[in-house]
Amino acid sequence: MTIQDPGPGRTVLLRAGWQVDNVGDVAHVPGTIRALQEYGGAEVIVWALDFRAREKELLAAIYPQVQIVEGAVSDNGVPTDPDVLAAWERADVLVHGPGASPMLAGEIDAWVAHTGKPYGYFGVTADPVCPPTWATLAEIDQMIDSLLEDYMSEDMRTRLEGAEFFYTRDSLSLKYLRSQRLHGVRPEFGPDATFAFTYRDDAKAEAFLEQFDLTERQFGCFVPRLRYAPYPQIKGRHPTSEQQRRAALNELTWREDLDAFAAVVTEWVRSTDTPAVVVPEMSYVHEFALAHLPERLPDDVRDRVHILDRYWPLEEMSGVYARASVVVSMDCHSPIIAAAQGTPTFYLRLPTETAKGHMYADLGDPEMVVEINDAPRAAQLAIAAHRDWDAASRRATALVETANAHLRQMGAAVAARTPALT
């Protein structure tokens, strides 16, 4: 279905911008604005959880007319900031932006109690088993088949059934939601809105290539990560018991995961005779890579592997990915950002990740996802993409076009208060 000239739609209050320490979370915001505003015709107000000066400047450069409000909700269910309260009064619908799970329980309950207006979920994963379970995507699929119809908590069921819409960004989450026989809401597939993000800073990207003496299309980008992001370290907070458990699991697994990652990078350099650049999707990654990756690289490869020594902004990332031959990432959003630039890309998935990675198969390219236990295959796919770049780029572009066709339908449905479009 093609939607043209959507015209003026509802005013949407977009709750997103989960954190600035994750480039993927930053990308959710302009991607969702594009889906709702450009594709759907809605007016969007961003209610950001964690947007700082750099992220506000980026959003102002892309969407200068979009208002950003910030503030929490007090214990009595009223926003603590007058701009947020005004946005509540003005908006027609509250939209939970793309994310790892349905969150914002207290805020949604307060929104309904205070305004009586509708709310919904836009590209949100609802994985019922992972985490805390470790699993491949195929194993998650199997486990969902074993769940009974009453698996979902009553609190979650009540909240989801009260939603006007729920677009889940992967079909495994959709399968689970439909298995729970929710009343009222009709869950539908709707990909992560980051697929609609295409903005880039070409000047910063060119400076990046000059810094490392790189030639366009003659280098690969590689993104490592830990199984669990070390949020206490990132945020400077004392870890909770659950965060301590996750840190212990990181300590148990990071060596084998980084060994597998290093083997992919090594095979890339040796087989393509082109350099590799190791870049972050989260703010801790450059320090982790600098500390532990070089010793895992053979002598004949080490000098051809460059590690970015800083966290970088989203617009620089997209500009560099647009110039790379291939992007291989252990984080889920770099492949989306790369594909949106027409760059071949692969997601090297860790077993602690949710079902969100299934969205690539849902959009027509199951080969984009490689489980970490099959890491050598990621190297083979990346090398093949480099050697037949035009064909690989066409596959990436087709994936993004499919995603944006869904996002156009989603944006129009939300903006116009219509049932989900499939």
Helices and strands as residue ranges (DSSP letters): E 11-16, H 23-33, I 34-39, E 43-48, H 53-62, E 67-69, H 82-90, E 93-96, H 105-115, E 119-122, H 137-145, H 154-161, E 165-168, H 171-179, E 188-189, G 193-196, H 202-211, E 220-223, H 231-235, H 241-272, E 276-278, H 285-292, G 294-296, H 299-302, E 305-307, H 314-323, E 326-329, H 333-340, E 345-349, G 355-358, H 359-362, G 366-368, E 369-371, G 372-374, H 375-387, H 389-416
